[in-house]
């Protein structure tokens, strides 16, 4: 998935999956940390994609079969 927003800074790219890390004024900063835990529990992965195009890219990978 890629959005068309301002993208991610180098710090955001390294911290995006940390619980309670957020750049917003509202929210808990748990969304990406929870998404990572769910994907990993199902044998998948989540990662930040390249920064060559505008926006942020998040890559989700799930196995064809469960763990």
PDB file of N, CA, C, O and CB in Angstrom:
ATOM      1  N   UNK A   1       0.841  -1.165   0.000  1.00  0.00           N
ATOM      2  CA  UNK A   1       0.000   0.000   0.000  1.00  0.00           C
ATOM      3  C   UNK A   1       0.887   1.228   0.000  1.00  0.00           C
ATOM      4  O   UNK A   1       1.918   1.260   0.672  1.00  0.00           O
ATOM      5  CB  UNK A   1      -0.957  -0.002   1.203  1.00  0.00           C
ATOM      6  N   UNK A   2       0.493   2.217  -0.738  1.00  0.00           N
ATOM      7  CA  UNK A   2       1.215   3.492  -0.741  1.00  0.00           C
ATOM      8  C   UNK A   2       0.183   4.605  -0.691  1.00  0.00           C
ATOM      9  O   UNK A   2      -0.803   4.582  -1.427  1.00  0.00           O
ATOM     10  CB  UNK A   2       2.144   3.634  -2.005  1.00  0.00           C
ATOM     11  N   UNK A   3       0.413   5.579   0.180  1.00  0.00           N
ATOM     12  CA  UNK A   3      -0.456   6.746   0.196  1.00  0.00           C
ATOM     13  C   UNK A   3       0.208   7.868  -0.594  1.00  0.00           C
ATOM     14  O   UNK A   3       1.297   7.694  -1.141  1.00  0.00           O
ATOM     15  CB  UNK A   3      -0.760   7.195   1.652  1.00  0.00           C
ATOM     16  N   UNK A   4      -0.444   8.998  -0.646  1.00  0.00           N
ATOM     17  CA  UNK A   4       0.134  10.116  -1.398  1.00  0.00           C
ATOM     18  C   UNK A   4       0.465  11.294  -0.486  1.00  0.00           C
ATOM     19  O   UNK A   4       0.493  12.439  -0.935  1.00  0.00           O
ATOM     20  CB  UNK A   4      -0.827  10.567  -2.498  1.00  0.00           C
ATOM     21  N   UNK A   5       0.713  11.017   0.782  1.00  0.00           N
ATOM     22  CA  UNK A   5       1.053  12.048   1.763  1.00  0.00           C
ATOM     23  C   UNK A   5       2.510  12.462   1.679  1.00  0.00           C
ATOM     24  O   UNK A   5       3.173  12.223   0.670  1.00  0.00           O
ATOM     25  CB  UNK A   5       0.745  11.559   3.160  1.00  0.00           C
ATOM     26  N   UNK A   6       3.009  13.083   2.739  1.00  0.00           N
ATOM     27  CA  UNK A   6       4.366  13.621   2.727  1.00  0.00           C
ATOM     28  C   UNK A   6       5.470  12.571   2.887  1.00  0.00           C
ATOM     29  O   UNK A   6       6.650  12.907   2.794  1.00  0.00           O
ATOM     30  CB  UNK A   6       4.497  14.629   3.809  1.00  0.00           C
ATOM     31  N   UNK A   7       5.112  11.326   3.123  1.00  0.00           N
ATOM     32  CA  UNK A   7       6.132  10.291   3.300  1.00  0.00           C
ATOM     33  C   UNK A   7       6.603  10.223   4.739  1.00  0.00           C
ATOM     34  O   UNK A   7       6.005  10.831   5.627  1.00  0.00           O
ATOM     35  CB  UNK A   7       7.317  10.547   2.380  1.00  0.00           C
ATOM     36  N   UNK A   8       7.674   9.482   4.965  1.00  0.00           N
ATOM     37  CA  UNK A   8       8.202   9.257   6.308  1.00  0.00           C
ATOM     38  C   UNK A   8       9.627   9.773   6.410  1.00  0.00           C
ATOM     39  O   UNK A   8      10.434   9.606   5.495  1.00  0.00           O
ATOM     40  CB  UNK A   8       8.148   7.766   6.669  1.00  0.00           C
ATOM     41  N   UNK A   9       9.921  10.399   7.537  1.00  0.00           N
ATOM     42  CA  UNK A   9      11.293  10.840   7.785  1.00  0.00           C
ATOM     43  C   UNK A   9      12.129   9.610   8.149  1.00  0.00           C
ATOM     44  O   UNK A   9      11.568   8.554   8.441  1.00  0.00           O
ATOM     45  CB  UNK A   9      11.350  11.926   8.929  1.00  0.00           C
ATOM     46  N   UNK A  10      13.440   9.729   8.135  1.00  0.00           N
ATOM     47  CA  UNK A  10      14.270   8.586   8.544  1.00  0.00           C
ATOM     48  C   UNK A  10      13.940   8.095   9.962  1.00  0.00           C
ATOM     49  O   UNK A  10      13.924   6.888  10.204  1.00  0.00           O
ATOM     50  CB  UNK A  10      15.749   8.966   8.467  1.00  0.00           C
ATOM     51  N   UNK A  11      13.678   9.010  10.895  1.00  0.00           N
ATOM     52  CA  UNK A  11      13.314   8.591  12.250  1.00  0.00           C
ATOM     53  C   UNK A  11      11.983   7.846  12.254  1.00  0.00           C
ATOM     54  O   UNK A  11      11.853   6.814  12.913  1.00  0.00           O
ATOM     55  CB  UNK A  11      13.239   9.804  13.184  1.00  0.00           C
ATOM     56  N   UNK A  12      11.003   8.357  11.531  1.00  0.00           N
ATOM     57  CA  UNK A  12       9.700   7.693  11.467  1.00  0.00           C
ATOM     58  C   UNK A  12       9.824   6.298  10.865  1.00  0.00           C
ATOM     59  O   UNK A  12       9.164   5.365  11.320  1.00  0.00           O
ATOM     60  CB  UNK A  12       8.711   8.532  10.649  1.00  0.00           C
ATOM     61  N   UNK A  13      10.661   6.153   9.852  1.00  0.00           N
ATOM     62  CA  UNK A  13      10.838   4.849   9.207  1.00  0.00           C
ATOM     63  C   UNK A  13      11.388   3.812  10.190  1.00  0.00           C
ATOM     64  O   UNK A  13      11.018   2.640  10.122  1.00  0.00           O
ATOM     65  CB  UNK A  13      11.777   4.976   7.998  1.00  0.00           C
ATOM     66  N   UNK A  14      12.264   4.234  11.099  1.00  0.00           N
ATOM     67  CA  UNK A  14      12.852   3.276  12.044  1.00  0.00           C
ATOM     68  C   UNK A  14      11.962   3.034  13.258  1.00  0.00           C
ATOM     69  O   UNK A  14      12.082   1.993  13.904  1.00  0.00           O
ATOM     70  CB  UNK A  14      14.212   3.770  12.505  1.00  0.00           C
ATOM     71  N   UNK A  15      11.072   3.969  13.582  1.00  0.00           N
ATOM     72  CA  UNK A  15      10.284   3.851  14.809  1.00  0.00           C
ATOM     73  C   UNK A  15       8.816   3.519  14.571  1.00  0.00           C
ATOM     74  O   UNK A  15       8.074   3.353  15.539  1.00  0.00           O
ATOM     75  CB  UNK A  15      10.377   5.124  15.582  1.00  0.00           C
ATOM     76  N   UNK A  16       8.371   3.415  13.335  1.00  0.00           N
ATOM     77  CA  UNK A  16       6.952   3.308  13.004  1.00  0.00           C
ATOM     78  C   UNK A  16       6.234   2.142  13.697  1.00  0.00           C
ATOM     79  O   UNK A  16       5.034   2.234  13.952  1.00  0.00           O
ATOM     80  CB  UNK A  16       6.802   3.167  11.521  1.00  0.00           C
ATOM     81  N   UNK A  17       6.934   1.059  14.003  1.00  0.00           N
ATOM     82  CA  UNK A  17       6.298  -0.101  14.621  1.00  0.00           C
ATOM     83  C   UNK A  17       6.460  -0.136  16.141  1.00  0.00           C
ATOM     84  O   UNK A  17       6.039  -1.099  16.782  1.00  0.00           O
ATOM     85  CB  UNK A  17       6.863  -1.362  14.028  1.00  0.00           C
ATOM     86  N   UNK A  18       7.061   0.895  16.721  1.00  0.00           N
ATOM     87  CA  UNK A  18       7.203   0.979  18.175  1.00  0.00           C
ATOM     88  C   UNK A  18       5.864   1.348  18.804  1.00  0.00           C
ATOM     89  O   UNK A  18       5.197   2.268  18.330  1.00  0.00           O
ATOM     90  CB  UNK A  18       8.290   2.014  18.565  1.00  0.00           C
ATOM     91  N   UNK A  19       5.455   0.643  19.871  1.00  0.00           N
ATOM     92  CA  UNK A  19       4.227   1.040  20.563  1.00  0.00           C
ATOM     93  C   UNK A  19       4.340   2.465  21.096  1.00  0.00           C
ATOM     94  O   UNK A  19       5.383   2.866  21.613  1.00  0.00           O
ATOM     95  CB  UNK A  19       3.921   0.067  21.714  1.00  0.00           C
ATOM     96  N   UNK A  20       3.276   3.208  20.967  1.00  0.00           N
ATOM     97  CA  UNK A  20       3.123   4.579  21.458  1.00  0.00           C
ATOM     98  C   UNK A  20       3.909   5.621  20.672  1.00  0.00           C
ATOM     99  O   UNK A  20       3.950   6.785  21.072  1.00  0.00           O
ATOM    100  CB  UNK A  20       3.538   4.640  22.884  1.00  0.00           C
ATOM    101  N   UNK A  21       4.536   5.230  19.558  1.00  0.00           N
ATOM    102  CA  UNK A  21       5.199   6.230  18.712  1.00  0.00           C
ATOM    103  C   UNK A  21       4.148   6.822  17.777  1.00  0.00           C
ATOM    104  O   UNK A  21       3.463   6.091  17.062  1.00  0.00           O
ATOM    105  CB  UNK A  21       6.398   5.599  17.895  1.00  0.00           C
ATOM    106  N   UNK A  22       4.026   8.126  17.786  1.00  0.00           N
ATOM    107  CA  UNK A  22       3.078   8.799  16.907  1.00  0.00           C
ATOM    108  C   UNK A  22       3.595  10.178  16.530  1.00  0.00           C
ATOM    109  O   UNK A  22       4.395  10.775  17.250  1.00  0.00           O
ATOM    110  CB  UNK A  22       1.702   8.908  17.577  1.00  0.00           C
ATOM    111  N   UNK A  23       3.136  10.668  15.411  1.00  0.00           N
ATOM    112  CA  UNK A  23       3.432  12.031  14.991  1.00  0.00           C
ATOM    113  C   UNK A  23       2.157  12.865  15.039  1.00  0.00           C
ATOM    114  O   UNK A  23       2.176  14.047  14.693  1.00  0.00           O
ATOM    115  CB  UNK A  23       4.046  12.051  13.569  1.00  0.00           C
ATOM    116  N   UNK A  24       1.061  12.266  15.462  1.00  0.00           N
ATOM    117  CA  UNK A  24      -0.240  12.930  15.507  1.00  0.00           C
ATOM    118  C   UNK A  24      -0.484  13.552  16.882  1.00  0.00           C
ATOM    119  O   UNK A  24       0.145  13.171  17.869  1.00  0.00           O
ATOM    120  CB  UNK A  24      -1.361  11.935  15.167  1.00  0.00           C
ATOM    121  N   UNK A  25      -1.400  14.505  16.930  1.00  0.00           N
ATOM    122  CA  UNK A  25      -1.772  15.109  18.208  1.00  0.00           C
ATOM    123  C   UNK A  25      -2.832  14.278  18.921  1.00  0.00           C
ATOM    124  O   UNK A  25      -2.975  14.373  20.140  1.00  0.00           O
ATOM    125  CB  UNK A  25      -2.280  16.537  17.994  1.00  0.00           C
ATOM    126  N   UNK A  26      -3.574  13.466  18.175  1.00  0.00           N
ATOM    127  CA  UNK A  26      -4.580  12.583  18.763  1.00  0.00           C
ATOM    128  C   UNK A  26      -4.185  11.143  18.464  1.00  0.00           C
ATOM    129  O   UNK A  26      -3.449  10.878  17.513  1.00  0.00           O
ATOM    130  CB  UNK A  26      -6.012  12.899  18.213  1.00  0.00           C
ATOM    131  N   UNK A  27      -4.674  10.221  19.276  1.00  0.00           N
ATOM    132  CA  UNK A  27      -4.385   8.812  19.057  1.00  0.00           C
ATOM    133  C   UNK A  27      -3.343   8.302  20.035  1.00  0.00           C
ATOM    134  O   UNK A  27      -2.707   9.070  20.756  1.00  0.00           O
ATOM    135  CB  UNK A  27      -3.916   8.585  17.635  1.00  0.00           C
ATOM    136  N   UNK A  28      -3.187   6.988  20.040  1.00  0.00           N
ATOM    137  CA  UNK A  28      -2.295   6.349  21.011  1.00  0.00           C
ATOM    138  C   UNK A  28      -0.954   5.938  20.433  1.00  0.00           C
ATOM    139  O   UNK A  28      -0.012   5.679  21.182  1.00  0.00           O
ATOM    140  CB  UNK A  28      -2.960   5.149  21.589  1.00  0.00           C
ATOM    141  N   UNK A  29      -0.851   5.873  19.112  1.00  0.00           N
ATOM    142  CA  UNK A  29       0.398   5.406  18.515  1.00  0.00           C
ATOM    143  C   UNK A  29       0.528   3.899  18.568  1.00  0.00           C
ATOM    144  O   UNK A  29       1.636   3.366  18.515  1.00  0.00           O
ATOM    145  CB  UNK A  29       1.577   6.039  19.209  1.00  0.00           C
ATOM    146  N   UNK A  30      -0.605   3.204  18.673  1.00  0.00           N
ATOM    147  CA  UNK A  30      -0.567   1.745  18.763  1.00  0.00           C
ATOM    148  C   UNK A  30      -0.939   1.040  17.458  1.00  0.00           C
ATOM    149  O   UNK A  30      -0.725  -0.166  17.339  1.00  0.00           O
ATOM    150  CB  UNK A  30      -1.490   1.287  19.850  1.00  0.00           C
ATOM    151  N   UNK A  31      -1.483   1.750  16.489  1.00  0.00           N
ATOM    152  CA  UNK A  31      -1.993   1.124  15.272  1.00  0.00           C
ATOM    153  C   UNK A  31      -0.996   0.247  14.532  1.00  0.00           C
ATOM    154  O   UNK A  31      -1.290  -0.914  14.248  1.00  0.00           O
ATOM    155  CB  UNK A  31      -2.469   2.170  14.356  1.00  0.00           C
ATOM    156  N   UNK A  32       0.161   0.776  14.219  1.00  0.00           N
ATOM    157  CA  UNK A  32       1.147   0.006  13.455  1.00  0.00           C
ATOM    158  C   UNK A  32       1.768  -1.106  14.299  1.00  0.00           C
ATOM    159  O   UNK A  32       2.095  -2.170  13.773  1.00  0.00           O
ATOM    160  CB  UNK A  32       2.244   0.932  12.924  1.00  0.00           C
ATOM    161  N   UNK A  33       1.935  -0.872  15.600  1.00  0.00           N
ATOM    162  CA  UNK A  33       2.465  -1.916  16.486  1.00  0.00           C
ATOM    163  C   UNK A  33       1.488  -3.084  16.566  1.00  0.00           C
ATOM    164  O   UNK A  33       1.904  -4.243  16.556  1.00  0.00           O
ATOM    165  CB  UNK A  33       2.740  -1.348  17.903  1.00  0.00           C
ATOM    166  N   UNK A  34       0.191  -2.788  16.645  1.00  0.00           N
ATOM    167  CA  UNK A  34      -0.829  -3.842  16.691  1.00  0.00           C
ATOM    168  C   UNK A  34      -0.874  -4.575  15.359  1.00  0.00           C
ATOM    169  O   UNK A  34      -0.948  -5.804  15.333  1.00  0.00           O
ATOM    170  CB  UNK A  34      -2.221  -3.252  17.030  1.00  0.00           C
ATOM    171  N   UNK A  35      -0.831  -3.844  14.257  1.00  0.00           N
ATOM    172  CA  UNK A  35      -0.841  -4.474  12.929  1.00  0.00           C
ATOM    173  C   UNK A  35       0.334  -5.443  12.789  1.00  0.00           C
ATOM    174  O   UNK A  35       0.181  -6.542  12.256  1.00  0.00           O
ATOM    175  CB  UNK A  35      -0.783  -3.398  11.813  1.00  0.00           C
ATOM    176  N   UNK A  36       1.504  -5.027  13.271  1.00  0.00           N
ATOM    177  CA  UNK A  36       2.688  -5.891  13.196  1.00  0.00           C
ATOM    178  C   UNK A  36       2.485  -7.170  14.001  1.00  0.00           C
ATOM    179  O   UNK A  36       2.801  -8.261  13.526  1.00  0.00           O
ATOM    180  CB  UNK A  36       3.933  -5.144  13.702  1.00  0.00           C
ATOM    181  N   UNK A  37       1.966  -7.042  15.203  1.00  0.00           N
ATOM    182  CA  UNK A  37       1.733  -8.219  16.060  1.00  0.00           C
ATOM    183  C   UNK A  37       0.730  -9.173  15.405  1.00  0.00           C
ATOM    184  O   UNK A  37       0.925 -10.388  15.445  1.00  0.00           O
ATOM    185  CB  UNK A  37       1.217  -7.782  17.459  1.00  0.00           C
ATOM    186  N   UNK A  38      -0.324  -8.650  14.812  1.00  0.00           N
ATOM    187  CA  UNK A  38      -1.338  -9.487  14.161  1.00  0.00           C
ATOM    188  C   UNK A  38      -0.722 -10.226  12.977  1.00  0.00           C
ATOM    189  O   UNK A  38      -0.895 -11.437  12.844  1.00  0.00           O
ATOM    190  CB  UNK A  38      -2.543  -8.629  13.694  1.00  0.00           C
ATOM    191  N   UNK A  39      -0.012  -9.510  12.126  1.00  0.00           N
ATOM    192  CA  UNK A  39       0.603 -10.136  10.954  1.00  0.00           C
ATOM    193  C   UNK A  39       1.603 -11.208  11.361  1.00  0.00           C
ATOM    194  O   UNK A  39       1.606 -12.300  10.791  1.00  0.00           O
ATOM    195  CB  UNK A  39       1.294  -9.084  10.088  1.00  0.00           C
ATOM    196  N   UNK A  40       2.449 -10.911  12.339  1.00  0.00           N
ATOM    197  CA  UNK A  40       3.441 -11.889  12.778  1.00  0.00           C
ATOM    198  C   UNK A  40       2.785 -13.110  13.416  1.00  0.00           C
ATOM    199  O   UNK A  40       3.292 -14.223  13.279  1.00  0.00           O
ATOM    200  CB  UNK A  40       4.410 -11.249  13.761  1.00  0.00           C
ATOM    201  N   UNK A  41       1.667 -12.916  14.111  1.00  0.00           N
ATOM    202  CA  UNK A  41       0.946 -14.038  14.716  1.00  0.00           C
ATOM    203  C   UNK A  41       0.391 -14.984  13.656  1.00  0.00           C
ATOM    204  O   UNK A  41       0.137 -16.156  13.935  1.00  0.00           O
ATOM    205  CB  UNK A  41      -0.189 -13.523  15.599  1.00  0.00           C
ATOM    206  N   UNK A  42       0.204 -14.477  12.454  1.00  0.00           N
ATOM    207  CA  UNK A  42      -0.314 -15.292  11.351  1.00  0.00           C
ATOM    208  C   UNK A  42       0.789 -15.698  10.377  1.00  0.00           C
ATOM    209  O   UNK A  42       0.510 -16.136   9.261  1.00  0.00           O
ATOM    210  CB  UNK A  42      -1.407 -14.530  10.605  1.00  0.00           C
ATOM    211  N   UNK A  43       2.034 -15.553  10.801  1.00  0.00           N
ATOM    212  CA  UNK A  43       3.156 -15.963   9.965  1.00  0.00           C
ATOM    213  C   UNK A  43       3.532 -14.960   8.898  1.00  0.00           C
ATOM    214  O   UNK A  43       4.269 -15.293   7.970  1.00  0.00           O
ATOM    215  CB  UNK A  43       2.847 -17.253   9.320  1.00  0.00           C
ATOM    216  N   UNK A  44       3.041 -13.739   9.010  1.00  0.00           N
ATOM    217  CA  UNK A  44       3.322 -12.719   8.008  1.00  0.00           C
ATOM    218  C   UNK A  44       4.352 -11.716   8.466  1.00  0.00           C
ATOM    219  O   UNK A  44       4.954 -11.841   9.533  1.00  0.00           O
ATOM    220  CB  UNK A  44       2.065 -12.005   7.638  1.00  0.00           C
ATOM    221  N   UNK A  45       4.535 -10.714   7.623  1.00  0.00           N
ATOM    222  CA  UNK A  45       5.485  -9.637   7.915  1.00  0.00           C
ATOM    223  C   UNK A  45       4.885  -8.311   7.475  1.00  0.00           C
ATOM    224  O   UNK A  45       4.014  -8.262   6.606  1.00  0.00           O
ATOM    225  CB  UNK A  45       6.851  -9.884   7.208  1.00  0.00           C
ATOM    226  N   UNK A  46       5.360  -7.253   8.082  1.00  0.00           N
ATOM    227  CA  UNK A  46       4.999  -5.901   7.669  1.00  0.00           C
ATOM    228  C   UNK A  46       6.292  -5.098   7.660  1.00  0.00           C
ATOM    229  O   UNK A  46       7.119  -5.232   8.561  1.00  0.00           O
ATOM    230  CB  UNK A  46       3.907  -5.253   8.627  1.00  0.00           C
ATOM    231  N   UNK A  47       6.460  -4.274   6.652  1.00  0.00           N
ATOM    232  CA  UNK A  47       7.705  -3.512   6.525  1.00  0.00           C
ATOM    233  C   UNK A  47       7.422  -2.176   5.848  1.00  0.00           C
ATOM    234  O   UNK A  47       6.409  -2.007   5.169  1.00  0.00           O
ATOM    235  CB  UNK A  47       8.767  -4.313   5.724  1.00  0.00           C
ATOM    236  N   UNK A  48       8.325  -1.247   6.043  1.00  0.00           N
ATOM    237  CA  UNK A  48       8.263   0.040   5.363  1.00  0.00           C
ATOM    238  C   UNK A  48       8.955  -0.127   4.019  1.00  0.00           C
ATOM    239  O   UNK A  48      10.067  -0.649   3.943  1.00  0.00           O
ATOM    240  CB  UNK A  48       8.928   1.184   6.216  1.00  0.00           C
ATOM    241  N   UNK A  49       8.291   0.317   2.965  1.00  0.00           N
ATOM    242  CA  UNK A  49       8.856   0.206   1.626  1.00  0.00           C
ATOM    243  C   UNK A  49       9.864   1.300   1.344  1.00  0.00           C
ATOM    244  O   UNK A  49      10.228   2.074   2.229  1.00  0.00           O
ATOM    245  CB  UNK A  49       7.761   0.245   0.592  1.00  0.00           C
ATOM    246  N   UNK A  50      10.304   1.353   0.113  1.00  0.00           N
ATOM    247  CA  UNK A  50      11.284   2.349  -0.307  1.00  0.00           C
ATOM    248  C   UNK A  50      10.721   3.757  -0.244  1.00  0.00           C
ATOM    249  O   UNK A  50       9.507   3.950  -0.183  1.00  0.00           O
ATOM    250  CB  UNK A  50      11.764   2.051  -1.710  1.00  0.00           C
ATOM    251  N   UNK A  51      11.597   4.722  -0.259  1.00  0.00           N
ATOM    252  CA  UNK A  51      11.159   6.117  -0.176  1.00  0.00           C
ATOM    253  C   UNK A  51      11.397   6.879  -1.472  1.00  0.00           C
ATOM    254  O   UNK A  51      11.587   8.095  -1.450  1.00  0.00           O
ATOM    255  CB  UNK A  51      11.872   6.817   0.960  1.00  0.00           C
ATOM    256  N   UNK A  52      11.389   6.175  -2.602  1.00  0.00           N
ATOM    257  CA  UNK A  52      11.709   6.813  -3.879  1.00  0.00           C
ATOM    258  C   UNK A  52      10.538   7.610  -4.465  1.00  0.00           C
ATOM    259  O   UNK A  52      10.762   8.529  -5.251  1.00  0.00           O
ATOM    260  CB  UNK A  52      12.149   5.764  -4.870  1.00  0.00           C
ATOM    261  N   UNK A  53       9.315   7.283  -4.105  1.00  0.00           N
ATOM    262  CA  UNK A  53       8.149   7.976  -4.644  1.00  0.00           C
ATOM    263  C   UNK A  53       7.485   8.789  -3.535  1.00  0.00           C
ATOM    264  O   UNK A  53       7.781   8.582  -2.359  1.00  0.00           O
ATOM    265  CB  UNK A  53       7.143   6.969  -5.266  1.00  0.00           C
ATOM    266  N   UNK A  54       6.599   9.704  -3.893  1.00  0.00           N
ATOM    267  CA  UNK A  54       5.879  10.459  -2.860  1.00  0.00           C
ATOM    268  C   UNK A  54       5.032   9.531  -1.988  1.00  0.00           C
ATOM    269  O   UNK A  54       4.592   8.474  -2.440  1.00  0.00           O
ATOM    270  CB  UNK A  54       4.985  11.533  -3.507  1.00  0.00           C
ATOM    271  N   UNK A  55       4.814   9.924  -0.765  1.00  0.00           N
ATOM    272  CA  UNK A  55       3.980   9.141   0.141  1.00  0.00           C
ATOM    273  C   UNK A  55       4.767   8.090   0.891  1.00  0.00           C
ATOM    274  O   UNK A  55       5.980   7.955   0.735  1.00  0.00           O
ATOM    275  CB  UNK A  55       2.869   8.486  -0.618  1.00  0.00           C
ATOM    276  N   UNK A  56       4.038   7.350   1.709  1.00  0.00           N
ATOM    277  CA  UNK A  56       4.622   6.253   2.489  1.00  0.00           C
ATOM    278  C   UNK A  56       4.132   4.930   1.919  1.00  0.00           C
ATOM    279  O   UNK A  56       2.983   4.817   1.492  1.00  0.00           O
ATOM    280  CB  UNK A  56       4.253   6.374   4.002  1.00  0.00           C
ATOM    281  N   UNK A  57       5.002   3.936   1.914  1.00  0.00           N
ATOM    282  CA  UNK A  57       4.641   2.609   1.426  1.00  0.00           C
ATOM    283  C   UNK A  57       4.832   1.606   2.556  1.00  0.00           C
ATOM    284  O   UNK A  57       5.891   1.548   3.181  1.00  0.00           O
ATOM    285  CB  UNK A  57       5.493   2.214   0.180  1.00  0.00           C
ATOM    286  N   UNK A  58       3.791   0.818   2.810  1.00  0.00           N
ATOM    287  CA  UNK A  58       3.838  -0.249   3.805  1.00  0.00           C
ATOM    288  C   UNK A  58       3.594  -1.551   3.056  1.00  0.00           C
ATOM    289  O   UNK A  58       2.616  -1.678   2.319  1.00  0.00           O
ATOM    290  CB  UNK A  58       2.776  -0.030   4.962  1.00  0.00           C
ATOM    291  N   UNK A  59       4.483  -2.514   3.249  1.00  0.00           N
ATOM    292  CA  UNK A  59       4.399  -3.798   2.544  1.00  0.00           C
ATOM    293  C   UNK A  59       3.940  -4.869   3.526  1.00  0.00           C
ATOM    294  O   UNK A  59       4.569  -5.105   4.557  1.00  0.00           O
ATOM    295  CB  UNK A  59       5.774  -4.185   1.904  1.00  0.00           C
ATOM    296  N   UNK A  60       2.832  -5.506   3.179  1.00  0.00           N
ATOM    297  CA  UNK A  60       2.272  -6.601   3.982  1.00  0.00           C
ATOM    298  C   UNK A  60       2.515  -7.906   3.248  1.00  0.00           C
ATOM    299  O   UNK A  60       2.230  -8.013   2.055  1.00  0.00           O
ATOM    300  CB  UNK A  60       0.743  -6.391   4.253  1.00  0.00           C
ATOM    301  N   UNK A  61       3.035  -8.892   3.947  1.00  0.00           N
ATOM    302  CA  UNK A  61       3.293 -10.199   3.359  1.00  0.00           C
ATOM    303  C   UNK A  61       2.657 -11.261   4.246  1.00  0.00           C
ATOM    304  O   UNK A  61       2.954 -11.346   5.437  1.00  0.00           O
ATOM    305  CB  UNK A  61       4.822 -10.452   3.189  1.00  0.00           C
ATOM    306  N   UNK A  62       1.785 -12.066   3.658  1.00  0.00           N
ATOM    307  CA  UNK A  62       1.141 -13.154   4.395  1.00  0.00           C
ATOM    308  C   UNK A  62       1.421 -14.472   3.699  1.00  0.00           C
ATOM    309  O   UNK A  62       1.497 -14.519   2.471  1.00  0.00           O
ATOM    310  CB  UNK A  62      -0.384 -12.919   4.517  1.00  0.00           C
ATOM    311  N   UNK A  63       1.577 -15.543   4.463  1.00  0.00           N
ATOM    312  CA  UNK A  63       1.789 -16.850   3.837  1.00  0.00           C
ATOM    313  C   UNK A  63       0.504 -17.361   3.201  1.00  0.00           C
ATOM    314  O   UNK A  63      -0.591 -16.946   3.581  1.00  0.00           O
ATOM    315  CB  UNK A  63       2.305 -17.864   4.868  1.00  0.00           C
ATOM    316  N   UNK A  64       0.637 -18.252   2.242  1.00  0.00           N
ATOM    317  CA  UNK A  64      -0.539 -18.857   1.621  1.00  0.00           C
ATOM    318  C   UNK A  64      -1.278 -19.756   2.599  1.00  0.00           C
ATOM    319  O   UNK A  64      -2.501 -19.888   2.535  1.00  0.00           O
ATOM    320  CB  UNK A  64      -0.138 -19.654   0.383  1.00  0.00           C
ATOM    321  N   UNK A  65      -0.532 -20.370   3.501  1.00  0.00           N
ATOM    322  CA  UNK A  65      -1.100 -21.250   4.508  1.00  0.00           C
ATOM    323  C   UNK A  65      -0.717 -20.717   5.882  1.00  0.00           C
ATOM    324  O   UNK A  65       0.275 -20.001   6.012  1.00  0.00           O
ATOM    325  CB  UNK A  65      -0.613 -22.716   4.317  1.00  0.00           C
ATOM    326  N   UNK A  66      -1.493 -21.058   6.910  1.00  0.00           N
ATOM    327  CA  UNK A  66      -1.221 -20.589   8.262  1.00  0.00           C
ATOM    328  C   UNK A  66       0.067 -21.136   8.837  1.00  0.00           C
ATOM    329  O   UNK A  66       0.680 -22.030   8.254  1.00  0.00           O
ATOM    330  CB  UNK A  66      -2.352 -20.950   9.158  1.00  0.00           C
ATOM    331  N   UNK A  67       0.494 -20.593  10.008  1.00  0.00           N
ATOM    332  CA  UNK A  67       1.757 -21.022  10.634  1.00  0.00           C
ATOM    333  C   UNK A  67       1.709 -22.447  11.114  1.00  0.00           C
ATOM    334  O   UNK A  67       2.692 -22.948  11.659  1.00  0.00           O
ATOM    335  CB  UNK A  67       2.100 -20.124  11.790  1.00  0.00           C
TER     336      UNK A  67
END
